[in-house]
Amino acid sequence: MRICKLTNETKKELLGNLLQRNPGNYAEYENTVNEIITNVRNSGDKALFDYTLKFDKFDVSKDTIKVTKEEIADAYNELSDDFIDVMKKSAENIRVFHEKQKRNSWIDTKEDGSILGQRILPIEISGVYVPGGKAAYPSSVLMNVVPAKVAGVERIIMCTPPSKDGKVNAGTLVAADIAGVTEIYKVGGAQAIAAMAFGTESVPKVDKITGPGNIFVALAKKACFGHVSIDSIAGPSEILVLTDETANPRFVAADLLSQAEHDELASSILITTSEEIAKKVSEEIDEFLKTLSRADIIKKSLDNYGYIFIADTMDDAVDAANAIASEHLEIITKNPFETMTRIKNAGAVFLGEYSSEPLGDYFAGPNHILPTNRTARFFSPLSVDDFVKKTSIISYSKEGLHKVHNDIELFAKEEGLTAHANSIAVRFEFCK
């Protein structure tokens, strides 16, 4: 793994390199995605079935597109009891954490009879996209669905691509059942996003689409935004580890590799104030690569987006971490909690050498659907808030409006909106 001195120039070069992975840079795929969306929007099931046959080699129909209870039961039989048990424990941890995010509607009354408030209600139908094949992650099913259930969403549908024989990944089906998915449809890719965004004869239109996917799925979500709400345009996975001389280099190396194995575009970065730690981590990575099953992917990821930076001071390291705004940030320092107080931008922060990033991926409870590509500067992890809508409540008495009507009329007239002013004025035209 390359080792560099952290300077303004190397930091600038890094940020430019990382931004190349932004889904917005793949314009060459947009025409294909837009064509798929248009066809599904115009032709409904016919286009959906044609694309499923073309891309997934499964001749789906209105009778086979929906996963049956029998298929879910069969999926349980394919998995070990131990794995099912772990998924249930994980789902419970996720539920407990997200329960703390719930907020209540509120009303504020004044003596003159004025009432202001906010009503918080769940969205009616949520859609979740789940990749298929080797990219099927039951953990992401739990992370997408459980917060929606906690928010009170009554109908949650899931789309996921089938294999050529029409089967869906067993782990995906069991996770969906544990989490509380209402319906599951065998359709993937940009066509699945279009189906959920606009509805077809078989797949219902939803209010929000969440979930990961390839570049075609990401671009489809981007194109459908506005017709439907989405969580985010997710980029490749990324981890930043911040250390001083007290870190265990073997732990750090293992954590960097945990993200590099996702795909060739994943980013793994170490920023340390210790040159010795930098060298030892690089050596440990070389040793791990001799035994890890996805070593080829990891090597490409590290060659493309793997860095070890040596910083002069922890202040310099923290400044760089805030500029990078990583999806996952591990802090392994003498006093990680003190270091954390200086962090402004990160999707999730893991403190101490026993808070390895996969703890968050699978089990701890906080959501692992996090902002990527520096969007942690202004985006947050998926939460209960993503599945509710807020409505403002306004009720003024005659007395309450009378006290402020001149102010409102003045404001409206200054904006040139005389009908606005008149709407207020007519209520008091006989009071002058």
Buried (B, 14 or more C-beta within 10 A) or exposed (E): BEBBEBBEEBBEEBBEEBEEBBBEEBEEBBEEBBEBBEBBBEEBBEBBBBBBEEBBEBEBEEEBBBBEEEBBEEBBEEBEEEBBEBBBEBBBBBBEBBEEBBEEEEEEEEEBEBBBBBEBEBBEBBBBBBBBEEBBBBBBBBBBBBBBBBBBBEBBBBBBBBBEEBBBBBBBBBBBBBBBBBBBBBBBBBBBBBBBBBBBEBBBBBBBBBBBBBBBBBBBBBBBBEEBBBBBBBBBBBBBBBBBEEBBBBBBBBBBBBBBBBBBBBBBBBBBBBEEBBBBBBBBBEEBBEEBEBBEBBBBBBEBBBBBBBBEEBEBBBBBBBBBBBBBBBBBBEEBEEBBEBBEBBBBBBBEBEBBBBBBBBBBBBBBBBBBBBBBEEBBBBBBBBBBBEEEEEEBBEEBBBEEBEEBBEEBBEEEEEEBBBEBBEEBEEEE
